[in-house]
Amino acid sequence: MSLLSSKMIMKGRGFTMHEEIQARHPGLDWQFSLMPGKRRALKKSEVVDDQIDRLEMIKASIWAKVEHPFRVFKYQFNYRKTR
């Protein structure tokens, strides 16, 4: 499956309704980030856990590249929290 034809949805680590959302939309490729505690608990010496950690780093870098333009755009239109 190529990236251009697939529908991938990435959710952050605070998202907790994984199974319910996946059941509602089965045709999509869901990518959820691990919670920080679960990521810290991975044993980097094991091959599988090392691969999971690398995948999490890739997901985080994609997330950062996508979120930054939105933040800049929101700041240009003064969409900020004020007190």
Secondary structure, DSSP 8 states (H G I E B T S, - for coil): --TTT--EEEE-TT---HHHHHHH-TTSEEEE---HHHHHTS-TTSHHHHHHHHHHHHHHHHHHHHHHHHHHHHHHTT-----
